[in-house]
Amino acid sequence: MDFGIGIATASDSWKLAQRAEELGFTHAWFFDTQMITGDCFVAMAAAALKTSRIRLGTGVLVPSNRIAAVTANAFATLNGLAPGRIDFGIGTGFSARRAMGLNAVKLADMEEYIRVVYGLLSHETVETPIEGKRRKIRFLNPEVGLINTKDPIPLHISAYGPRSQALTAKLSAGWKSFISDVPGAMGALESMQQSWKAAGRSAGDLYGHCLDLRLCAGRGRADRQPSRDGASRAARCRAVAPGG
C-alpha cells in the first residue's frame, strides 16, 4: 500500500510535499479550487523543484477552470520538471464550481476534456470546440524539448456514483474516492469493482485512492476482496498523525 497526502494548495505547499517525501509518502495531491485555495500548477511546479521522489498530482483538476490545451501544456511542462512523477487527477468540480454558484461539469464534457488532453500529449491532431467553433489543434514543436511528452502521465478519476465509476473503468483510470467510515468505503469499493469487471478489465489492474479528509490519503491496489472484518486488505486509508 502507498500513502499520499492531500494538500490545500498554497504558495508554499512545496514545504508540505517536501516533508511528506521525507516521511516516506509516495503521492502529493494538490487541490484545484480557485476560489478557496492557491493555483495547483504553480504549487506543483515549486514542489517539483524541491522534491525528487514523491509523485505530484492534481487532486483533482476541474475541467472548466482552463481549456484542455492549456491543461495538456501545463502537465507536459511539469513533466519536464519532474519526469515521470506527474499524475492527472480529474473530477467534475463540485466544490470549485459551487463556490462560483455553478453545478458540477457533465461527465460527457469531462470525458471529452480527457480525450483532448491525452490526444495532445500523444502528439495527435485533435478536433475540439474552442470559442464556439470546432478547431483542429496539436503541439507544434514538442521535439524541441520545451515540454516533456515522453514520460507517461497516469489518469485518475474522482468517481462516487455508478456513471463516473463506469467512465473510470472505460478509460482504465485510477479511481479516487472520499471515505468517512469503513462500511461506506467498502460499499464504494465493491461498486467500483463491479464497474471494473463489467468493462472487461482485469481485477489486478484496478488501483484505488481512498481519501480521508481528516488527515491523509492512502493509495493501494483495489482488486482484492473485502476482508471479513469489513476492511479491504489492499485499499484502505488509515489516519497518520501530522509529522509521524
N, C-alpha and C positions, 0 to 999 in steps of 0.2 A: 504494500500500500504506500502511495505517495501522499505527502501532505503539502497543501498550499495555503496561502494567506490572501484574503480579500482586502483590498485597500481602498478606503475612501479617498480618492485621488486628491493630492495636494502638490504644491510646487516642490516640496521636499520629500515626496513619497519614496524617493530613492533610498532614503535612510532606512525606511521600513523594509524595503526589498533587500537591501544590503545586510541588515540584521537577520532577516529571515533566511538568507543564504548561509550566513554564519551558523545558524541554528540547525541547518540541515533541511529546511523546507525546499521543495522542488519547484513550486509554482508561485508566482505573484500575479494576482488578478486585479486589474485597475478599473474602477467604476467609470462609466461614461454617462454621467448625469450632469449636464451642463449648467443647470440652474441650482445645483446643490454642491457639487464638488469641482475640482480642477479638471483641466484637459488631460485625457488619458494618454494621448500620444506624446505630448510634451513630457509628462511624468515618466512614461515608459522609456523615452529616449535618454533621460537623465539616469534612470535605473540601469539601462543597457551599458552605460559608460562606467557605472560604479559596481557592477557585478560581473561574474564570469561563468557561473554555472546555472543559476536559477532561471527557470523559464518565465517569460513575461507575456501576459495576455490581457486582452480586453475582457472585462468581466461584468457586464457584457456590452458590446458595442450596439448602439441604436442606429438602425439604417437611415432614418430621416435626419440625423444630425449632420451628415455630409454625403455628397453623391458618391456612388460606388467607385468612380475613377480616383477620387481623392483618397478614399479608404485604401484601395489597392496600392496606390503610390506610397501612402503612409506606412503600410505594412512592409512593403519592399524596401523602404528607406530604413526602417527599424531593423529589418533583416540584415542590412549591411552593417549596422552597429553591433548586433548580437546574432551572428549567423546560426541558424538552426535552433534558436531559443525563443522564437516568437509564436504565439498562439492567437488564433482569431476566434474569440468568443462573441456570439451574437444573440440577440433576443429582440422581442417586439417592442421593448422600450416602455414598459408600464410606468415606472417611477419617473424617468426622464421626461416622458411626454405628458404625464398627468400634471407635472409641475408647471406645464405651459397650457393646461386646460385641454389637452388632446387625448384621444383614445390611443390604444396600442396600434402599432403597424399591423397591417393584414399579413397573414402568413404567406400568401401568394406573392406579395410585394417583397417580403423578406427573402423568399426563395429566389426571386429574380435578381435581387441585390447580390446574393451569394454567387449566383451564376456569373454575373458580370465581374465581380471581384476576382474570382478564380480564373475566369477566362483571360483577363488581363495579365494575371500573374503567370499564366501559361503561354504568354506571347500570342494569344489569339486576337483576331479582329472580332469584336463583339458589337452587336447592334442593340442599342438601348435608348429609351426616350430621355431626352435632355431638353428642357425648356419647350415642351410641347411638340417635339418632333423627334422621330427615331433617327439616330445617328450612328454611324459606324466609327468606332474608336479602337485604338491599340497603343501600347507603349511604343514610341517611335525609335528609341535607341537604347534598349536595355543592355546591349553588348558593350556599351561604353563603360559600364561599371559604376554609374551613379547610384544605382539601386541594386538590390540582390533579389533576383527571382529564381535563383538556382536551389537554394535550401528550402525544403518544404515548410509550409505554414499550416499546421493542422486546424481543422474546423471543429468548433464546439458550439452546440446549440442549447440555449436555455429552454427547456421543454417541460411543461407541467401537465398539459392536457393531452388527450389521445391524438389530436390532429398534429400538434407540434412534435409529439413523440414519433408519429408516423413519418414526419418530414426528416427528423433526425436519423431514423432508420434508413429512409430512402437515400439520403446523402452519405450514409455510413460515417456520421459525425460523432464526435464525443458528446456525451449527454451531461447537461448541467441542471441541477435541481436544488432548491432550498429544502431544508428539513427542519422540523421543530421537535419531533419525537420519533421514537422507534417505529410504532405502528404506521405512522404516516410515511416514514421513509421506506418501509418495506412495501407498502401499498404502491408507492410511486415506482419503486424498483421493479416490482412484478409487472406493472403496467408497461414499463419501458421494455422489459424483457419480451413481453408478448408482441409489442410492435416490432421489435428487432427480429424476432422469429418469423413474423408474418411477412417481413420484407425479404426473407430468404437469407438473412445474414447469419454468419457463424457466431454462436454464443460467445466464443472466446475473443471475438473482436470488439465486443461492447465494453467501452470504458465509461465509467460514471464519475461525476464530480458532485459530491454531497456537500452543499454549502450551509454551514451552521453560522448564522449571523451573530451569535453570541460572542464567539472568539476566533474561530478558524474555519478553514475549509479543508476537507480531505478528498483525495482522488485515488481511485483504485479500480481494479478490474471489477466489472459488474456482471460477469457471466455466471457467477456462482449462484446456487440456490440459497434462499434464506435458511439460517440455522434454526434449530428448534426453539431457542430462547428468544426468537424474534429479531435477531440481529444478523445482517449479512456477513458472511465470513470474509468477503472480499471488498465490499464497498460500503463502508460505514464511516461516519465522522465522529471524532472524539474531541472534546474540548481540551485545549492546551493553554495553560496559563501564560500570560504575556511574559516573554523573556525566558521561558523554560518549557 
